[in-house]
């Protein structure tokens, strides 16, 4: 077996066990352990989740840039040492202040190490294989999350709390060793970013490049659509679909299976047909499914709509992630993946609040309507991404529908006008671009 295959397997396994430890610690374990065995405030777990989320949100981009500047093994080692130590600090602590500090450190450790996992996976991988390898990463993360949530429910109910914390520590230690070993199997990595006075300027330029900003907006829109529904799931199931949560869980099994099958399919489609078809098709399918759910009132109808919604989201994510890889220079990939995670973290922070507000004001169907709009926005954002100039060349006309064709033509002409007005390319360049748009 080649060192590349060993490194890929180690990275995927590390992603799964790291996600398992995260889900087990921050969701069932501390929510049951701290108010119960430690007799602390029932609100404290919510504060700890907020502290973790805020720490990641504000530090993800700068720590992503730092990860680019460090040797990959060092970044993985430092990040997961902090994750391991802070995870263990939850166990004996009774001081709310210490627990909040542990949650912040837990977030900082993940913010340093996590952006480098997809970076390491695509390093040395052919461009036409990026979709498949990143879809496998998505599968590994989903598998770890499910194990942490579902398995965690049994762990906290049937075993002492010490068992849960030992499992978290063991999983984080395993992730640390796997990540360092994978980085070692890849050989020494030449860093593309260097800690110099010019680093902030270069990182800022990479992060605010137009095509990158459109992609980050796509990630935000997709994550917002999902998080708008967080406070609405139980009311929607009971009030609109007229059933119980445990019964609806059975109806959602087909959607889960379809999602697991669609993730690798989305990666293959991305490699075979390009980034745009699965990105646009997935966003369209998910938007249609969320819109359908606002008019349905039977569990079997919700099951069918959920299949389309989950399949759409599963198609969208590998395509968007590979598109971000395409735009990232090797020395700024950690930075851009940090930006992606920050965009998703922002959606996770504000989505439930907006969803709860919409639920209160408009009823159980309203958050689904808002989620349909949010995921639909990924379509024009993706068209604008494709039609933005890259490397001195004009963008492409996205000719799938009259809407995408008109929007992309308008974007290309707007860029040509800007070039002419700013004298960057002169009138000749703008005229050539305009002629190319007409010819297409």
C-alpha positions in Angstrom: 0.0 0.0 0.0 1.4 3.4 -1.0 2.1 6.1 1.5 -0.5 8.3 -0.1 -3.2 5.6 0.5 -2.0 5.2 4.1 -2.1 9.0 4.7 -5.6 9.2 3.2 -7.0 6.4 5.3 -5.4 7.9 8.4 -6.9 11.4 7.7 -10.4 10.0 7.1 -10.3 7.9 10.3 -9.0 10.9 12.2 -11.8 13.0 10.9 -14.4 10.4 12.0 -13.0 9.9 15.5 -12.5 13.6 16.0 -16.1 14.3 15.1 -17.2 11.5 17.4 -15.3 13.0 20.3 -16.7 16.5 19.6 -20.3 15.3 19.4 -20.1 13.1 22.4 -18.5 15.8 24.6 -20.4 18.9 23.7 -23.8 17.4 23.2 -25.0 14.4 25.3 -22.1 14.2 27.8 -21.8 17.7 29.3 -25.5 18.3 29.0 -26.2 15.3 31.2 -23.1 15.3 33.4 -22.8 18.9 34.5 -26.4 19.6 35.7 -26.7 16.0 37.1 -23.6 14.7 38.7 -22.0 18.2 39.3 -25.3 19.9 40.2 -24.5 22.9 38.1 -26.9 25.2 36.3 -29.0 23.5 33.6 -28.2 26.6 31.4 -24.4 26.1 31.7 -24.1 23.5 28.8 -25.7 26.1 26.5 -23.2 28.7 27.7 -20.4 26.3 27.0 -21.6 25.6 23.5 -21.9 29.4 22.9 -18.3 29.9 24.2 -17.0 27.1 21.9 -18.9 28.5 18.9 -17.8 32.1 19.5 -14.1 31.1 20.0 -14.1 29.2 16.7 -16.0 32.0 14.9 -13.5 34.8 15.8 -10.3 32.7 15.6 -11.0 30.4 12.6 -9.6 32.7 9.9 -6.5 33.9 11.7 -5.7 30.4 13.0 -6.3 29.0 9.5 -3.6 31.5 8.3 -1.3 30.4 11.1 -1.9 26.7 10.2 -0.7 27.6 6.6 2.5 29.0 8.0 3.3 26.1 10.3 4.7 22.7 9.5 1.6 20.5 9.0 2.6 18.0 11.7 3.2 20.8 14.1 -0.2 22.4 13.4 -2.0 19.1 13.8 0.0 18.3 17.0 -0.6 21.6 18.7 -4.2 21.8 17.7 -5.2 18.4 19.0 -3.0 18.6 22.1 -5.1 21.6 23.1 -8.3 19.7 22.2 -7.2 16.7 24.2 -6.2 18.8 27.3 -9.3 21.0 27.2 -11.6 18.0 26.7 -10.2 16.4 29.8 -10.6 19.6 31.8 -14.4 19.3 31.6 -14.3 16.2 33.8 -13.0 17.3 37.2 -14.0 21.0 36.9 -16.8 22.5 39.0 -16.0 26.2 38.4 -18.2 27.6 35.6 -15.3 30.0 34.7 -12.9 27.1 34.2 -15.4 25.2 32.2 -16.0 28.2 29.9 -12.2 28.6 29.4 -12.0 24.9 28.6 -14.8 25.3 26.0 -12.9 28.3 24.4 -9.6 26.3 24.3 -11.5 23.3 22.8 -12.7 25.7 20.0 -9.2 27.2 19.4 -7.6 23.8 19.1 -10.2 22.7 16.5 -9.8 26.0 14.7 -6.1 25.4 14.3 -6.1 21.8 13.2 -9.4 21.2 11.3 -8.8 23.4 8.2 -5.7 21.4 7.4 -7.6 18.0 7.2 -9.1 18.7 3.8 -5.9 20.5 2.8 -3.9 17.4 3.6 -6.4 15.2 1.8 -6.1 17.0 -1.5 -2.3 17.5 -1.3 -0.8 15.4 -4.1 -4.2 14.3 -5.3 -5.0 14.8 -9.0 -7.5 17.6 -9.6 -10.1 15.2 -11.1 -10.1 13.2 -7.9 -10.7 16.0 -5.4 -14.4 15.6 -5.4 -14.3 11.9 -4.5 -11.7 12.3 -1.7 -13.5 15.3 -0.2 -16.9 13.5 -0.4 -15.3 10.6 1.6 -14.2 13.2 4.2 -17.9 14.4 4.4 -19.0 10.8 4.9 -16.4 10.2 7.6 -17.5 13.4 9.5 -21.2 12.5 9.2 -20.4 9.0 10.5 -18.5 10.4 13.5 -21.3 12.8 14.3 -23.9 10.1 14.2 -21.9 7.8 16.4 -21.3 10.6 18.8 -24.9 11.6 19.1 -26.6 8.2 18.9 -23.9 6.3 20.6 -23.5 9.1 23.2 -27.1 8.7 24.2 -26.5 5.1 25.3 -23.1 5.9 26.8 -24.4 8.6 29.1 -27.5 6.5 30.1 -25.8 3.2 30.7 -22.2 3.9 31.8 -20.6 6.2 34.4 -19.6 9.7 33.3 -16.0 8.7 33.6 -16.4 6.3 30.8 -17.7 9.0 28.5 -14.8 11.4 29.3 -12.3 8.5 28.8 -13.8 7.8 25.4 -13.5 11.4 24.4 -9.9 11.6 25.5 -9.1 8.3 23.8 -10.7 9.5 20.5 -8.9 12.8 20.6 -5.6 11.1 21.3 -6.2 8.7 18.5 -7.1 11.6 16.1 -3.9 13.4 17.2 -1.7 10.4 16.4 -3.4 9.6 13.1 -3.1 13.2 11.9 0.6 13.5 12.8 1.3 10.1 11.2 -0.6 11.1 8.1 1.3 14.3 7.8 4.6 12.4 8.2 3.6 9.8 5.6 3.1 12.7 3.1 6.7 13.8 3.7 7.9 17.3 4.4 5.4 19.9 3.2 6.8 23.2 1.8 4.8 26.0 3.4 3.3 28.4 0.9 2.8 31.1 3.5 5.6 32.6 5.6 5.3 34.6 8.8 6.5 37.9 7.5 5.2 41.5 7.8 3.5 40.9 4.4 1.6 37.9 5.6 -1.5 39.7 6.7 -1.7 41.6 3.4 -1.3 38.4 1.3 -3.8 36.5 3.4 -6.3 39.3 3.2 -6.0 39.5 -0.6 -6.6 35.7 -0.9 -9.6 35.8 1.4 -11.4 38.8 -0.2 -10.8 37.7 -3.9 -14.1 38.0 -5.6 -14.6 34.3 -6.6 -13.7 33.2 -3.1 -16.2 35.6 -1.5 -19.0 34.2 -3.7 -18.1 30.7 -2.6 -18.0 31.7 1.1 -21.4 33.2 0.6 -22.6 29.8 -0.9 -21.3 28.0 2.2 -23.1 30.5 4.4 -26.4 30.2 2.5 -26.3 26.4 2.6 -25.5 26.3 6.4 -28.1 29.0 7.1 -30.8 27.0 5.4 -30.0 24.0 7.6 -29.7 26.0 10.9 -32.9 27.9 10.4 -34.7 24.6 10.9 -33.0 23.7 14.2 -35.7 25.2 16.6 -38.5 24.2 14.2 -38.1 20.5 13.8 -40.2 19.4 16.8 -43.0 21.9 16.3 -43.2 21.1 12.6 -43.4 17.4 13.2 -46.1 17.6 15.8 -48.1 20.6 14.5 -47.8 20.2 10.8 -47.2 16.5 10.2 -49.4 15.4 13.1 -47.1 12.7 14.4 -44.5 12.1 17.2 -40.8 12.6 16.9 -39.9 9.0 17.3 -42.4 7.9 14.6 -41.0 10.6 12.2 -37.5 9.3 12.8 -38.5 6.1 11.1 -39.9 8.0 8.1 -36.6 9.9 7.9 -34.5 6.7 7.5 -34.8 6.7 3.7 -33.5 10.3 3.6 -30.5 9.4 5.7 -29.6 6.4 3.4 -30.0 8.6 0.3 -27.8 11.2 1.9 -25.0 8.6 2.5 -25.3 7.4 -1.1 -25.5 10.9 -2.6 -22.3 12.3 -1.0 -19.9 10.0 -3.0 -22.1 10.5 -6.0 -21.8 14.3 -5.6 -18.0 13.9 -5.5 -17.9 11.8 -8.6 -20.2 14.2 -10.5 -18.0 17.1 -9.5 -14.9 15.3 -10.8 -16.6 14.1 -14.0 -18.8 17.1 -15.0 -17.3 20.1 -13.2 -18.3 22.0 -10.1 -21.4 23.8 -11.4 -23.8 21.0 -12.4 -24.0 19.4 -8.9 -23.8 22.7 -7.2 -26.7 24.2 -9.1 -28.7 21.0 -9.2 -28.2 20.2 -5.6 -29.2 23.7 -4.4 -32.3 23.6 -6.7 -33.4 20.2 -5.4 -33.0 21.3 -1.7 -34.8 24.6 -2.3 -37.7 22.8 -4.0 -37.9 20.3 -1.1 -37.9 23.0 1.6 -40.6 24.9 -0.3 -42.7 21.7 -0.7 -42.5 21.1 3.1 -44.4 24.3 3.7 -47.5 22.8 2.1 -47.3 19.2 3.4 -49.2 17.7 6.3 -48.6 14.0 6.3 -45.5 12.1 7.6 -45.0 10.1 4.3 -45.1 13.4 2.4 -42.5 14.8 4.7 -40.4 11.7 4.1 -40.4 12.1 0.3 -39.5 15.8 0.6 -36.7 15.0 3.1 -35.2 12.6 0.5 -34.9 15.4 -2.1 -33.7 17.9 0.5 -31.0 15.7 1.9 -29.9 14.6 -1.6 -29.7 18.2 -2.7 -27.5 19.2 0.2 -25.3 16.2 -0.2 -24.8 17.1 -3.9 -24.0 20.7 -3.1 -21.3 20.3 -0.4 -18.6 18.3 -2.3 -19.0 20.6 -5.3 -18.6 23.8 -3.3 -15.7 22.4 -1.3 -13.8 21.4 -4.5 -14.5 24.8 -6.0 -12.9 26.4 -3.0 -9.8 24.2 -3.5 -9.6 25.3 -7.1 -9.4 28.9 -6.0 -6.9 28.4 -3.1 -3.2 28.8 -3.7 -1.3 26.0 -1.8 0.0 28.5 0.8 -3.5 29.8 1.6 -5.6 26.7 1.6 -5.8 26.5 5.4 -6.9 30.2 5.5 -9.7 29.6 2.9 -10.9 26.5 4.6 -10.8 28.5 7.9 -13.0 31.1 6.1 -15.4 28.4 5.0 -15.7 27.1 8.6 -16.2 30.7 9.9 -19.0 31.3 7.3 -20.6 28.0 8.5 -20.1 28.9 12.1 -21.7 32.3 11.6 -24.8 30.6 10.1 -24.8 28.2 13.0 -24.8 31.1 15.4 -27.5 33.2 13.9 -29.6 30.5 12.1 -31.4 29.1 15.2 -32.2 32.6 16.5 -33.7 33.7 13.2 -35.5 30.3 12.8 -37.0 30.6 16.3 -38.1 34.2 15.6 -39.8 33.1 12.4 -41.4 30.2 14.2 -42.9 32.5 16.8 -44.1 35.1 14.3 -45.3 32.9 11.4 -45.8 29.4 12.6 -44.1 26.1 11.9 -44.0 26.4 8.1 -42.3 29.8 8.0 -38.7 28.6 8.8 -38.9 26.1 6.0 -39.9 28.9 3.6 -37.0 31.0 4.7 -34.7 27.9 4.4 -35.9 27.5 0.8 -35.0 31.1 0.0 -31.6 30.7 1.7 -30.6 27.6 -0.2 -31.9 29.0 -3.5 -29.5 32.0 -3.1 -26.7 29.5 -3.6 -27.8 29.3 -7.2 -27.2 33.0 -8.2 -24.1 33.1 -6.0 -22.7 30.1 -7.8 -23.5 31.7 -11.2 -21.7 34.9 -10.1 -18.7 32.8 -8.9 -18.5 31.1 -12.4 -18.8 34.4 -14.3 -16.2 36.3 -12.3 -12.8 36.7 -14.0 -10.1 34.4 -13.0 -6.4 34.7 -13.8 -6.9 37.6 -16.1 -9.5 35.7 -18.2 -13.3 36.5 -18.3 -15.7 34.3 -16.5 -17.9 31.8 -18.3 -21.5 32.1 -19.4 -23.6 29.7 -17.4 -26.1 28.5 -20.0 -28.3 26.0 -18.2 -31.4 28.2 -17.9 -32.4 31.6 -19.2 -31.9 33.0 -15.7 -28.4 31.7 -15.3 -27.5 32.8 -18.8 -28.8 36.3 -18.3 -27.2 36.7 -14.8 -23.7 35.4 -16.0 -23.8 37.6 -19.1 -24.7 40.6 -16.9 -21.8 39.8 -14.6 -19.3 39.5 -17.4 -20.3 42.8 -19.0 -20.2 44.5 -15.6 -16.6 43.3 -15.2 -15.8 44.5 -18.7 -17.3 47.9 -17.9 -15.2 48.1 -14.7 -12.0 47.3 -16.6 -12.7 50.0 -19.1 -13.6 52.6 -16.5 -10.6 51.8 -14.3 -8.2 51.6 -17.3 -6.9 48.3 -15.9 -7.4 46.6 -19.2 -8.3 49.5 -21.4 -11.2 49.8 -23.8 -9.8 47.1 -26.1 -9.9 44.5 -23.4 -13.5 45.5 -22.5 -14.6 45.4 -26.1 -13.0 41.9 -26.6 -14.8 40.6 -23.5 -18.1 42.1 -24.7 -17.7 40.5 -28.1 -16.9 37.1 -26.5 -20.1 37.3 -24.4 -22.2 38.0 -27.5 -20.5 35.1 -29.4 -21.5 32.7 -26.6 
